[in-house]
Amino acid sequence: MDPAYRSELNRDVLPARTGEFRPLDYGPFQVDPPVVLAPMAGVTNSPFRRLCRQFGPGLFVSEMITCRGLTEGNRKTLQLASFAPDESPRSLQLYGTDPGHVADAARLLVGEGLVDHLDTNLGCPVRKVTSHGGGAALPLKPKALARLLEALVRAAEPVPVTVKFRMGIDHERLYHLETGRIAEAAGAVAVGLHARTAAQLYDGEANWNAIAELKAAVSIPVLGNGDIFEGFDALRMMRQTGCDGVVVGRGVLGRPWLFRDLACLFRGQEPPDPPALGEIAEIALRHGRELVRFFGETLGVRHMRRHGAWYTKGFEGTGEFRKQLNQAETFAQMETLFRALDPGELFPRASLRARRGKKAGTQTVSLPHGWAPISRSGPRCSRLSADPAE
C-alpha cells in the first residue's frame, strides 16, 4: 500500500506476525481472520453481506431482527432474516426484551436449521428501543438481563450465542464489566463491546480502554468495536487492548473492500491501494443490482441512494452527483449517473477516516418511567474517563 493511504494514526502499524492472532472459536465453526461485520439496521441485509464476503472472509451478521416479527411470521421480518444459499455461516442478530419471546424465536430459527450463529442486541441507543427497556437500557436490569440471556442460550443450543453491548448509558452509569460477566455466566461464547455509551451515540472517538478492561474481566473472547476505519485500525486495537477480534461497522459503509484489506493484514501482507472511482462505481452498481433484486426496484433504489453517497464521499466534485442520485427513481437512472463519473480519479487520502452513517451528536437516553439505575454495589470501571483511547 502506498504510504499516502495510511493515516498518521497507523503510520507505524505493521501487518500481523505469523501466529500473532488466532481465529475465533465459536464451537461448530471458526472465524478466521477474527473479523465480524457489525449488525446495522437498514444496511447488513443479504445483498450487502454477500458483497462484503466477496472481498474477504469473516463473520457477516444480519441487521437486528425482532423476535415477535419472526414468531408472528411478519413478511418484512422474514425477508430480512433470510440468507442466500452461498452465505455460510449464517449469522443473525435477535432483538427482544421478553425471555419467552426470545426463546421462541431462537427455537424457531435453530429448529428449522436456519442459522449457524445468533447474536443479541444490548447496545441499540435509539429512543424507540431504549424507552421500552430494550437495547442499551436492558443491562440496567442485571437480573432481567440474566434471565433473557439464559433463556436464549438454552433455546439456541447447539448454535453458539454472542452478546453485543455498549459501555453503559452514560459515563455515570457504566455497566460493561457486569454485562460481560452476566453474558459469560449465561453461556455466551463471546462478547462484543462498542466502546461508547448510549448517550454518545456515534459521537467523538471510541474509548478502547473499556475493551481492555472487559478483556481482563471475562474469560470468553472479547471483540472490540469502534473506530475501525482502516484495516490497520483492527491490528492496532487488538495490540493495544488484547481483545480477540474486531467488529467493523461504519468503516465499511461505501468501503466493502475493507474486508480485503483486513484479510491481507491478518495474513501478514500489506493491503493494496484503495480502488479508483471507476472501480468503485462498478462495485456500487453490483451492489445496487442485488438490492433491486432483493427488495424490488422502488425499495432497492431507495436503499441505494444512501449507499451511493457513502461510495462517493470525499471525491472531488461529487456533490452534484449525490444530489441527482437522491432524485433518481429507477436503477437505470442511477447507472447512468455512476457511468458518468471520472473512472480514473484516485481515492482521496482525506477520505480515509471520513465518518459515514449516523450523524455526530449526543443524546439524553430515553428510559422507561421508574427504570432503576444500575446497582453501585458491583464492580465498576473506575479507571475509565471520558478521554478517548486515541
Phi, psi and omega in degrees: 000137175300130179306338178296341181259024169244136173283165178300327179303326187248018185303322186253009182283128180260153174301165182298142172278156179304124178078004183293320182237144182252156174296156172281130180260107179256024177085267181294342180208166176243154177249110185223115002289167185283068187231131183233134172281123182294141172294125180227122182301132179076004184235306190273052171281177185302317179301319181288319178300317182292324177297313179299319181297331179294337182270334182180162183282166179160193174248125189244107191266142178293165170292168184299127181245127183281138182298316181297319178301321179293307186291336178268359175073029179300129187299314181296318180297316181296324178295314181292336180272002184274157179233144175287157182302332182270007178269116178203131355289154181269116188242128185227137176260124180264146173232132174188163179240349181254124182304323180294315179295319179296317180295319179299316180295318179296318179297322178297311183295315183285319182297328179265007176065037186267344184222157175247350183202141176236134172246157175230147190264112172240020186237352184298125182262005187291139186306314184294343176268307184292329181292344176255013176084013180258183177055231184292346180282329188298321179298348173292347178243081187303320182292317178296321178298315180299317180298318181295314183292322177297318178296319180295313182296318179298314183291332185275343184309135007266012182287131181290146181241136173237164185228131180242132183209175179254179180294327183167189177288311176207186184285353173269343182229078179266137183221010190294329179291314179295319179297318178299319180292322177296317179298317179297314180297329181284345178109012176296144181273344179194161176231149177239133182242119167277115191279052171221163173271166177296326179293330179287340189053247179240022187277155175065205181248149179290146179264093183294343176302326180296325179295317179297319180293321177295320178302322180284344187265342183230163180256350177275163180301143178243130176251135179263142181223134177134113174069040170264088181257336177235154178303324180298331179301323182297315180293321180297318178297313183294322178290323183285323188255340186079009182292164189265350181185177181231152173245123182252131182239262186299334181298340182262356179292119184071008182220054183297341178290358174302329179290331173293315180298317179297317179300317179298311185295321179288338174276357180089018183245151172287135178285157176288169176295156176299155179292154173284172188297325179297316178293322177298321178299319179294320177298315180298319180292322176299317177298314182298319179299319180291324177295318178295320179295324184280315187258347192091162189295314185301307182286325178297318177296320179298316177299319187289338180301313182284326176297321179299323177294320179291320181298326187255002183299132177096341178284138184295134174075018181262005179299316179293323176303312183294324178298315180290325179298320180291346178260353182293139181252342181230159178291330177299320177296320178297317181298319178300319180294316180295322181293337182276353179290155179287108186293337184269357182293128183282154179299130183283125181304324181297344182267000183306316184245026179297131180284132181230160180093234185294146177286156177290159180136156179245177182210164164266121187289130179277122180239156177300152180302129178079008181297119186287142175291163179298143178299137178271002182282337182278175180293143180235163180271073189292338184276350181286146173229179178283355181285134179289162181287334184264000000 
